[in-house]
Amino acid sequence: MDKTNTYTKRFVVMAAFVIMVVIGYTIVLMRTQLVNGEQYEEKAIQYTATSYSITAARGEIVDRYGRAISQNRMGYRIKFNRSDLPKGKENEIIWQLVEIMTEAGEQWIDNCPIIISPSGYASYVEGQESAVEKMKATLNLQTYATAQNCLDTMNTEFEVGNLDPEMARIIMGVRLNMDQMDFSSANPYTFAEDVSLETVQTVLENSAILQGVEVEVEPIREYTDGTIAPHLIGNTGPIYAEEYEELKKQGYKITATIGKFGIEKAYEQYLKGTDGVRKVQRNDRGEIIYSEITKDTVPGNTVVLTIDAELQKVAQNAMERTIKSIAASGGFKTGQDADAGTVVVMNVRTFEVLAAVTYPSFDLNTYGKDYNKLLEQKGGPLFNRAVSGTYAPGSTFKPAVALAGLQEGKIKKYETINCNGKYVLTEYNNFSLSCLHVHNSLNVTQAISESCNIFFYETGYRLGITKMNDYCKQLGLGVKTGIGMGEASGILAGREEREAQELSWYAADTLTAAIGQNDNKFTPMQMAAYMATIANGGTRYEARLIKTIKSYDMTKTVVEDTSDNPVVCNELNVEKTIINVVKDGMLSVTEDGTASDTFQNYAMRVGGKTGTADTRDDATANAVFIAFAPFEEPEIAIAIIGERCGYGSYMAPIAKDICDYYFFSEQTGGHDVQPEGDLVQ
């Protein structure tokens, strides 16, 4: 009996314990489902939701006064979402979307470098060698594979079947792009960009049959005037396969847009924003039942240039008008025409670049479409002459030689040298060089004004190449300005350059170098810096293209404006009185010398120097002109080079147009009056 009672008591206790546990779990479950159900459901959804990237707005590029050059507008793009695109129905849905796009006259992305002739013959697109190579690698084909081999492989891999060849080619082009862009649930594929609202509405109306097709609002890059300094501004584009491995480490997705050249590329780290993240949960019918932005987008920063957009246009128009005028005259030699040129305008106190012109040029808004034509166009419009071009300075080099000669005491301010039209080196078998005119006796000021070769042959001979080059380097000739952007180094003629080529340097070389010929070749940016250094009394600063960098809304400063404290490269080791002697010679150039036809009766005094630089072939000489203004208190320096334009004096009117706008423009009331609107402080 006792044992039975004991077992009974134990059973009752255990049963009661079990019942209490069950009741406890039931209460917890009820609380979970009824009281906190929404909270737990939301968490569950968050763990199973698909994350999508939200594209951040790219920072804008504006001129020194806040006028937009490169900006954003909102547009629409059509994307494929892998998680919603039914397996096995990709080709059908692609074709249905293509039909809608075709009827609307819209374009879609198709980088497949194969075309099919009306007869059905497949061939590679000319000039698309890199795209062909990339396609073969994607399809795991040998380098000798034909276009038809590629199509056959894609037909099998993408299960296209026996469709019309044109239809099959379109579908395969999209599928190939999807593979190359790493299309996946985490990486949607952009099918078309900048699509019209009408087309978007049609796509949305057909969403039932276009499963996996989505429309997204995106910032579209556009240029307010694509002809304003396109070589400097640059453009944006997709990431190429060969770039992706490195960019992936920096957090880029293969679908991202990046700067391809110019400011857009050089300041990518500031311009690119930080993408946001949206989590989306769909039910089994594909309907969105939950959506939340879990990470906000952060737009890129605004890059403020030192460029004055209006001055840039004035300089561009003046250069184009002058080049075309010279070319229309038939050039200076039979069969040779002026067809290219460059202008740089620089602030002499800060070395901020106010304008940098390359002619011929192009339009950033049509750059992609026109690219192949631009490659073949005469004059090389894609080449950034202002930064990367190198040119013999001709007689514009003479002020540098005059500074060196005066400072070293090799010539005196009032000393005269006789010019009879010929200079003879008796110790070198009477080797002789000539001058264009017989100038008789000239002092240094007159020699600069009349551009007498004999005077500077003698000055160069007395100086020697080593001393002469020491001063030229101080002036920034053959020395990078610090502007970046693929800037060329230039060449300063001398023993160092010759020895690098395993060649000798002779006394006659020093003479020709002294008049800006021989191996001397400098960038227009260096020529402007050289002119600015003389104009401001001998301080050479680092050239600047960026004034400041602000937050997207312009409320915060990311990179400070150093206009009041520019970086000093060096101080010219020349007395101020000597610099003034040379400047007086440059004033004489415009008042009664080689540029007097343009500036003799001008509203203010301008210092300048003309140059005619041989190109060592049968072409017409390059025309070179440098200037600074106003003479008394210089503010700007100008360097102009016209390829195959003949005489430097023919470039002087371009400098005059620049000064007209900068100092006397009715539009702004003068250079220091800022335009209306949101201005950069």
C-alpha positions in Angstrom: 0.0 0.0 0.0 2.7 2.4 1.0 4.6 1.8 -2.3 1.3 2.3 -4.3 0.7 5.6 -2.6 4.2 6.7 -3.1 4.0 6.0 -6.9 0.6 7.7 -7.1 2.0 10.8 -5.4 5.0 10.9 -7.7 2.8 10.5 -10.8 0.5 13.3 -9.6 3.5 15.6 -9.0 5.1 14.9 -12.4 1.7 15.3 -14.2 1.2 18.6 -12.5 4.7 19.7 -13.5 4.2 18.7 -17.1 0.8 20.5 -17.1 2.4 23.6 -15.7 5.2 23.6 -18.3 2.6 23.1 -21.1 0.5 26.0 -19.7 3.7 28.1 -19.5 4.7 27.5 -23.1 1.2 28.1 -24.2 1.1 31.5 -22.5 4.5 32.4 -24.0 3.3 31.3 -27.4 0.1 33.3 -27.1 2.1 36.3 -26.1 4.5 35.8 -29.0 1.6 35.4 -31.5 -1.0 37.8 -30.2 0.8 40.4 -28.1 4.2 40.6 -29.9 3.3 39.0 -33.1 3.8 42.0 -35.3 7.2 42.7 -33.8 8.5 39.1 -34.3 6.9 39.0 -37.8 8.8 42.2 -38.7 12.1 40.7 -37.5 11.4 37.5 -39.4 10.7 39.5 -42.6 13.9 41.5 -42.1 16.0 38.3 -41.9 14.4 36.9 -45.1 14.0 40.1 -47.1 16.1 40.8 -50.2 18.5 43.8 -50.0 18.7 46.2 -52.9 21.2 49.0 -53.5 19.9 52.5 -53.9 22.1 54.5 -56.1 23.5 57.7 -54.5 23.6 61.0 -56.4 27.0 61.7 -57.8 28.5 65.0 -56.7 28.3 67.9 -59.1 31.1 69.9 -60.8 30.6 73.7 -60.9 32.8 76.6 -62.0 34.4 79.1 -59.6 31.1 81.1 -59.3 28.9 78.1 -58.6 27.6 77.7 -62.2 26.8 74.1 -62.9 28.9 72.3 -65.5 28.3 68.7 -64.6 25.1 67.9 -62.8 22.4 65.4 -62.1 18.8 65.0 -63.1 16.4 62.3 -62.2 15.6 59.7 -64.8 14.3 56.1 -65.1 16.2 52.9 -65.7 14.8 49.4 -66.4 16.4 46.5 -64.5 16.1 42.8 -64.3 15.8 41.3 -60.8 17.2 37.7 -60.7 15.1 36.6 -57.8 11.9 37.5 -59.6 12.9 36.4 -63.1 11.4 32.9 -63.7 13.9 30.2 -64.5 13.5 29.1 -68.1 11.5 32.1 -69.2 14.3 34.7 -69.4 14.4 34.7 -73.2 10.6 35.1 -73.5 10.5 38.0 -71.1 13.6 39.7 -72.6 11.9 39.6 -76.1 8.6 41.0 -74.7 10.5 43.9 -73.2 12.5 44.5 -76.4 9.3 44.7 -78.4 8.0 47.4 -76.0 11.3 49.3 -76.3 11.4 49.0 -80.0 7.9 50.3 -80.5 8.7 53.3 -78.2 11.9 54.0 -80.1 14.0 53.4 -77.0 17.6 52.1 -76.9 18.8 49.4 -74.5 22.3 48.3 -73.5 23.9 45.9 -76.0 27.6 45.5 -75.9 27.7 42.3 -77.9 30.3 43.1 -80.7 28.5 40.9 -83.4 26.3 42.1 -86.3 24.3 39.9 -88.6 23.8 40.8 -92.2 20.5 40.6 -94.0 21.7 37.3 -95.5 22.4 35.9 -92.0 26.2 36.2 -92.1 27.7 37.0 -88.6 30.7 39.2 -88.3 32.5 41.2 -85.6 32.0 45.0 -85.3 35.0 46.9 -86.6 37.0 48.7 -83.9 35.6 46.6 -81.1 38.6 44.3 -80.6 38.6 44.6 -76.8 34.9 43.8 -76.6 35.4 40.7 -78.9 38.2 39.5 -76.6 36.1 40.0 -73.5 33.2 38.1 -75.1 35.4 35.1 -76.1 36.7 35.0 -72.5 33.2 35.0 -71.1 32.2 32.2 -73.4 35.4 30.2 -72.8 36.3 30.2 -76.4 39.7 30.3 -78.1 41.0 33.5 -79.5 40.6 32.3 -83.0 36.8 31.7 -82.6 34.7 33.3 -85.3 31.6 35.4 -84.8 29.5 32.4 -85.8 31.3 30.2 -83.3 30.4 32.8 -80.6 26.7 32.9 -81.7 26.5 29.1 -81.8 28.0 28.9 -78.2 25.5 31.5 -76.9 22.6 29.7 -78.7 23.4 26.6 -76.8 24.3 28.1 -73.5 21.3 30.5 -73.4 18.9 27.9 -74.9 17.7 30.3 -77.6 16.5 27.6 -80.0 15.4 28.1 -83.6 14.4 31.8 -83.4 14.7 34.3 -86.2 18.4 35.2 -86.4 17.8 38.9 -85.6 15.6 38.1 -82.6 18.1 35.5 -81.4 21.0 37.9 -81.7 19.1 40.5 -79.6 18.3 38.0 -76.9 21.8 36.6 -76.8 23.2 40.2 -76.6 21.2 40.8 -73.4 22.1 37.4 -71.9 25.8 37.9 -72.7 25.7 41.3 -71.0 24.0 39.8 -68.0 26.8 37.2 -67.6 29.5 39.8 -68.0 27.8 42.1 -65.4 27.6 39.2 -62.9 23.8 39.2 -62.9 22.5 37.6 -59.6 19.9 38.1 -56.9 22.3 40.5 -55.1 23.3 42.2 -58.3 20.4 43.3 -60.6 21.1 43.9 -64.3 20.5 47.3 -65.9 18.8 46.8 -69.2 18.2 50.4 -70.2 19.0 53.8 -68.8 17.3 57.2 -69.1 14.0 55.8 -70.4 11.1 58.1 -71.0 8.1 58.3 -68.6 5.8 57.0 -71.3 7.8 53.9 -71.8 8.1 53.3 -68.1 4.3 53.5 -67.8 3.9 50.9 -70.6 6.4 48.6 -68.8 4.5 48.9 -65.5 1.2 48.3 -67.3 2.6 45.0 -68.5 4.2 44.0 -65.2 2.1 40.8 -65.1 4.0 39.3 -68.1 7.3 41.1 -67.4 8.2 39.2 -64.3 11.5 40.2 -62.9 11.5 43.6 -64.7 11.7 46.6 -62.5 11.7 50.4 -63.0 14.0 52.5 -60.8 14.5 56.2 -60.4 18.1 57.1 -60.9 20.3 60.2 -61.1 21.4 60.8 -64.7 24.7 62.6 -65.3 24.4 65.5 -67.7 26.4 68.5 -68.8 24.8 71.9 -68.9 27.1 72.7 -71.9 29.1 69.7 -73.0 31.4 72.0 -75.0 32.8 73.8 -71.9 36.3 72.4 -71.2 35.4 68.8 -72.0 39.0 67.7 -71.8 39.2 68.9 -68.2 35.7 67.9 -67.0 35.7 64.3 -68.4 32.8 62.0 -68.3 31.4 58.9 -66.5 30.7 55.4 -67.7 30.3 51.8 -66.6 33.0 49.7 -64.9 35.0 47.5 -67.4 35.8 43.9 -66.5 39.6 44.7 -66.4 38.9 47.5 -63.8 36.5 45.6 -61.6 39.0 43.4 -59.7 40.7 46.5 -58.3 37.5 48.6 -57.9 35.7 45.7 -56.1 38.2 46.1 -53.3 37.1 49.7 -52.9 33.5 48.7 -52.5 32.3 49.3 -56.0 29.7 47.0 -57.6 30.1 46.0 -61.2 27.0 47.9 -62.1 28.4 51.2 -60.7 29.2 54.3 -62.7 32.6 55.8 -62.4 34.6 58.7 -63.8 36.5 57.7 -66.9 38.8 60.7 -67.5 39.3 64.3 -66.5 38.0 65.8 -63.3 35.3 63.0 -63.2 38.1 60.5 -62.8 40.7 62.4 -60.9 38.3 63.4 -58.2 36.2 60.2 -58.2 36.8 59.7 -54.4 35.0 63.0 -53.7 32.3 62.8 -56.4 31.1 59.3 -55.8 28.4 59.1 -53.2 27.6 56.2 -50.8 24.8 54.0 -51.9 21.9 53.2 -49.6 20.2 49.9 -49.0 16.5 49.0 -49.2 15.1 45.7 -47.9 12.1 44.3 -49.7 9.9 41.3 -48.8 7.5 39.8 -51.3 4.7 37.2 -50.9 4.3 34.1 -53.0 2.5 36.2 -55.6 5.5 38.6 -55.9 3.7 41.4 -54.2 5.7 43.7 -51.9 4.5 43.2 -48.3 7.4 44.9 -46.6 9.9 47.6 -47.6 12.3 49.5 -45.5 15.4 51.7 -46.2 18.0 50.3 -43.8 20.8 52.6 -45.0 20.3 56.1 -46.4 22.2 57.3 -49.4 24.9 59.9 -49.0 25.3 62.0 -52.2 28.8 62.8 -53.5 30.5 66.1 -52.9 30.5 69.2 -55.1 33.8 70.0 -56.8 34.3 73.7 -57.4 36.7 74.5 -60.2 38.9 77.5 -60.6 37.6 77.7 -64.1 35.3 80.6 -65.1 32.8 79.0 -67.4 32.0 82.2 -69.3 35.7 83.1 -69.8 36.3 79.6 -71.0 33.6 80.0 -73.7 35.1 83.4 -74.7 38.6 81.8 -75.1 37.2 78.8 -76.9 35.2 80.9 -79.4 38.2 83.2 -80.0 40.5 80.3 -80.6 38.1 78.5 -83.0 37.4 81.8 -84.9 41.1 82.6 -85.3 42.1 79.1 -86.4 39.3 78.9 -89.0 40.2 82.4 -90.3 43.8 81.4 -90.8 42.9 78.1 -92.4 40.4 79.8 -94.8 43.3 82.1 -96.0 45.0 79.0 -97.3 47.7 78.8 -94.7 51.2 80.0 -95.1 52.5 77.2 -97.2 50.8 75.3 -100.0 48.8 72.4 -98.7 49.4 73.4 -95.0 46.5 74.7 -92.9 46.1 75.8 -89.3 43.8 73.2 -87.6 44.6 73.1 -83.9 45.5 75.3 -80.9 45.3 75.8 -77.2 44.9 78.6 -74.7 45.6 78.8 -70.9 44.5 81.7 -68.7 46.0 81.8 -65.2 45.6 84.1 -62.2 49.1 85.5 -61.5 48.5 85.8 -57.8 47.2 82.3 -57.1 48.0 80.3 -60.2 44.4 79.3 -60.4 43.6 78.2 -64.0 40.7 80.4 -65.2 40.5 78.8 -68.7 42.1 75.9 -70.5 41.2 75.5 -74.1 41.9 72.7 -76.6 40.9 73.1 -80.2 39.5 71.2 -82.0 37.2 69.9 -79.3 34.0 67.8 -78.7 30.8 67.8 -76.8 30.5 65.6 -73.6 26.8 65.1 -74.2 27.5 63.3 -77.5 31.0 61.9 -76.6 30.0 58.3 -76.5 28.0 58.4 -79.8 30.7 60.4 -81.6 33.8 58.6 -80.1 34.8 56.6 -83.2 34.4 59.6 -85.4 36.5 61.7 -83.0 39.3 59.2 -83.1 39.6 59.7 -86.9 38.9 63.4 -87.1 41.7 65.7 -88.3 43.4 67.7 -85.5 43.0 65.1 -82.8 40.1 66.6 -80.9 40.4 64.1 -78.0 44.0 65.2 -77.1 44.2 67.6 -74.2 46.7 70.0 -75.6 46.6 72.5 -72.7 47.9 69.9 -70.2 49.6 67.2 -72.3 50.7 68.9 -75.4 54.3 70.1 -75.7 55.5 72.8 -78.0 58.7 74.8 -78.8 58.2 78.2 -77.3 60.0 80.1 -80.1 60.8 83.7 -79.2 58.5 83.7 -76.2 61.5 82.1 -74.5 63.6 85.2 -74.9 62.3 87.0 -71.7 63.7 84.1 -69.7 67.1 84.4 -71.3 67.0 88.1 -70.8 66.4 87.6 -67.0 69.2 85.2 -66.8 71.7 87.4 -68.7 70.9 90.5 -66.7 71.0 88.7 -63.3 74.3 87.0 -64.1 75.8 90.3 -65.4 76.4 88.9 -68.9 74.5 91.8 -70.4 73.6 95.2 -69.0 70.4 97.2 -69.1 71.7 99.8 -71.5 74.3 97.7 -73.3 73.7 97.4 -77.0 74.5 94.5 -79.3 74.7 95.0 -83.1 72.4 93.0 -85.4 73.6 92.9 -89.0 71.3 89.9 -89.8 73.9 87.2 -89.2 75.7 85.7 -86.2 79.0 83.9 -86.7 80.9 81.5 -84.4 84.4 82.0 -85.7 85.8 79.3 -83.4 83.5 76.7 -84.9 84.5 77.1 -88.6 82.6 80.3 -89.0 79.3 78.5 -88.3 76.5 81.1 -88.8 72.9 81.7 -87.8 70.6 84.4 -89.1 68.0 86.9 -87.9 64.9 87.8 -89.8 65.8 91.4 -90.0 68.8 93.8 -89.7 68.1 95.6 -86.4 71.4 97.4 -86.0 72.2 98.3 -82.3 69.7 97.2 -79.7 69.5 97.1 -75.9 67.7 94.3 -74.1 64.3 96.1 -74.0 64.5 96.8 -77.7 65.7 93.2 -78.4 62.6 91.8 -76.7 60.3 94.3 -78.5 61.8 93.5 -81.9 62.5 89.9 -81.1 66.0 90.1 -82.4 67.7 86.6 -82.7 71.2 88.0 -82.9 70.9 89.7 -79.5 69.8 86.5 -77.8 72.3 84.3 -79.7 75.0 86.4 -78.1 73.3 86.4 -74.7 72.9 82.7 -74.8 76.6 82.3 -75.8 77.7 84.4 -72.9 75.5 82.6 -70.4 76.1 79.0 -71.4 73.4 76.4 -71.3 73.8 75.4 -67.7 73.2 78.9 -66.3 70.5 79.6 -68.8 68.6 76.4 -67.8 69.0 77.2 -64.1 66.8 80.3 -64.5 64.4 78.5 -66.9 63.7 75.8 -64.3 63.0 78.5 -61.6 60.5 79.9 -64.0 58.8 76.5 -64.4 59.9 75.7 -67.9 60.3 71.9 -68.3 58.9 71.5 -64.8 55.4 70.1 -64.0 53.1 72.8 -62.7 51.3 70.4 -60.3 48.0 70.6 -62.2 47.9 66.8 -62.6 45.4 65.5 -65.2 48.1 63.6 -67.1 50.3 66.7 -67.4 53.4 66.3 -69.6 56.8 67.2 -68.1 58.1 69.1 -71.2 61.7 69.2 -72.3 64.3 71.8 -71.4 67.0 71.7 -74.0 70.5 71.0 -72.7 73.2 68.5 -72.0 71.0 66.5 -69.6 68.4 65.8 -72.3 71.0 65.0 -74.9 72.9 62.6 -72.7 69.7 60.8 -71.9 69.5 60.2 -75.7 73.2 59.3 -75.8 73.9 62.3 -78.0 76.3 65.3 -77.7 75.7 69.0 -77.0 77.4 71.7 -79.0 77.9 75.4 -78.7 75.6 76.0 -81.6 72.9 74.1 -79.7 73.1 76.7 -76.9 72.5 79.5 -79.5 69.3 77.9 -81.0 68.1 77.0 -77.5 68.4 80.6 -76.5 65.8 81.6 -79.0 63.3 78.9 -77.9 64.1 76.3 -80.5 66.4 73.2 -80.4 64.9 70.5 -78.0 62.9 73.0 -76.0 59.3 71.9 -75.6 56.9 73.0 -73.0 53.2 72.6 -72.1 50.8 75.5 -72.5 50.2 75.2 -68.7 54.0 75.7 -68.1 54.1 78.6 -70.5 51.2 80.3 -68.5 53.0 79.6 -65.2 56.2 81.0 -66.7 54.4 84.2 -67.7 52.6 84.5 -64.4 55.9 84.1 -62.5 57.4 87.1 -64.3 54.2 89.1 -64.0 53.9 88.8 -60.2 57.5 89.7 -59.6 59.1 86.2 -59.3 57.0 83.9 -57.2 56.1 80.6 -58.8 53.1 78.8 -57.2 51.6 75.4 -57.8 49.0 75.6 -60.5 45.5 74.8 -59.4 42.3 73.6 -61.1 40.3 72.9 -58.0 39.2 75.9 -55.9 37.4 74.0 -53.1 35.3 70.9 -52.5 31.9 71.2 -50.7 29.3 68.9 -49.5 26.5 68.2 -52.0 24.2 70.9 -50.5 27.2 73.3 -50.3 26.8 73.7 -46.5 30.1 72.0 -45.5 33.6 72.4 -46.7 35.4 69.1 -47.5 38.6 70.6 -48.9 39.5 74.2 -48.0 40.0 76.9 -50.5 43.7 77.9 -50.4 43.4 81.0 -52.7 44.7 83.2 -50.0 47.6 80.9 -49.3 48.7 79.2 -52.5 51.6 76.6 -52.5 54.9 78.3 -53.3 57.2 76.3 -55.6 60.1 78.7 -55.6 61.1 82.3 -55.6 62.9 83.5 -58.7 66.6 84.4 -57.9 66.4 87.6 -59.9 66.3 91.2 -58.6 62.9 93.0 -58.9 64.5 95.8 -60.9 65.8 93.3 -63.5 62.3 91.7 -63.7 60.9 95.2 -64.4 63.4 95.7 -67.2 62.2 92.5 -68.9 58.5 93.5 -68.3 59.2 96.9 -69.9 60.5 95.0 -73.0 57.2 93.0 -73.0 55.2 96.2 -72.8 57.1 97.5 -75.8 56.1 94.4 -77.7 52.4 95.5 -77.5 52.9 99.2 -77.8 55.4 99.5 -80.7 56.7 95.9 -81.3 55.5 92.7 -82.9 52.0 92.7 -81.3 51.4 96.5 -81.6 48.8 96.0 -84.3 46.5 94.5 -81.7 47.3 96.4 -78.5 48.8 99.7 -79.5 45.6 101.7 -78.7 44.1 99.3 -76.3 42.1 100.6 -73.2 44.8 99.4 -70.8 48.5 98.5 -71.0 49.4 94.8 -71.6 52.8 93.0 -71.5 53.3 90.4 -74.2 55.7 88.4 -76.4 55.2 86.8 -79.8 56.9 83.7 -81.0 57.2 81.7 -84.2 58.3 78.1 -83.6 59.6 75.8 -86.3 58.1 72.3 -86.2 61.1 70.5 -87.8 59.0 69.3 -90.8 57.6 70.9 -93.9 54.6 72.3 -92.0 53.9 75.9 -91.3 55.5 77.1 -88.0 53.5 77.2 -84.8 52.4 80.7 -83.6 53.0 81.4 -79.9 51.9 84.4 -77.8 52.2 85.0 -74.1 50.8 88.0 -72.2 49.9 89.5 -68.8 47.5 92.2 -67.9 47.1 94.8 -66.7 50.7 95.9 -66.9 50.8 98.0 -63.7 49.2 95.4 -61.4 49.0 92.1 -63.3 46.0 89.9 -62.6 46.1 87.3 -65.4 48.6 85.6 -67.5 47.8 84.1 -70.9 49.6 81.5 -73.1 48.4 80.8 -76.6 49.7 78.3 -79.2 48.2 78.0 -82.7 49.5 74.9 -84.5 50.6 75.7 -88.1 49.4 79.3 -87.7 52.6 81.0 -88.7 53.3 84.2 -86.8 52.8 84.7 -83.0 51.2 88.1 -83.7 48.3 86.3 -85.2 47.4 84.9 -81.8 47.4 88.3 -80.1 43.7 89.0 -81.0 42.7 86.0 -78.9 44.4 87.5 -75.9 42.6 90.8 -76.6 39.2 89.0 -76.6 40.1 87.4 -73.2 41.1 90.7 -71.7 37.9 92.4 -73.1 35.8 89.9 -71.3 37.8 89.6 -68.1 38.2 93.4 -67.6 35.5 95.1 -69.5 32.6 92.7 -69.9 29.1 94.3 -69.7 27.7 91.0 -68.8 29.4 90.9 -65.4 30.5 94.5 -65.1 34.1 93.2 -64.8 35.8 90.1 -63.6 35.3 90.7 -59.8 31.5 90.9 -60.0 30.0 87.5 -59.4 26.9 86.3 -61.3 23.6 85.9 -59.6 22.5 82.7 -57.9 24.0 80.4 -55.3 27.6 81.5 -55.3 30.7 79.8 -53.9 32.2 81.8 -51.0 
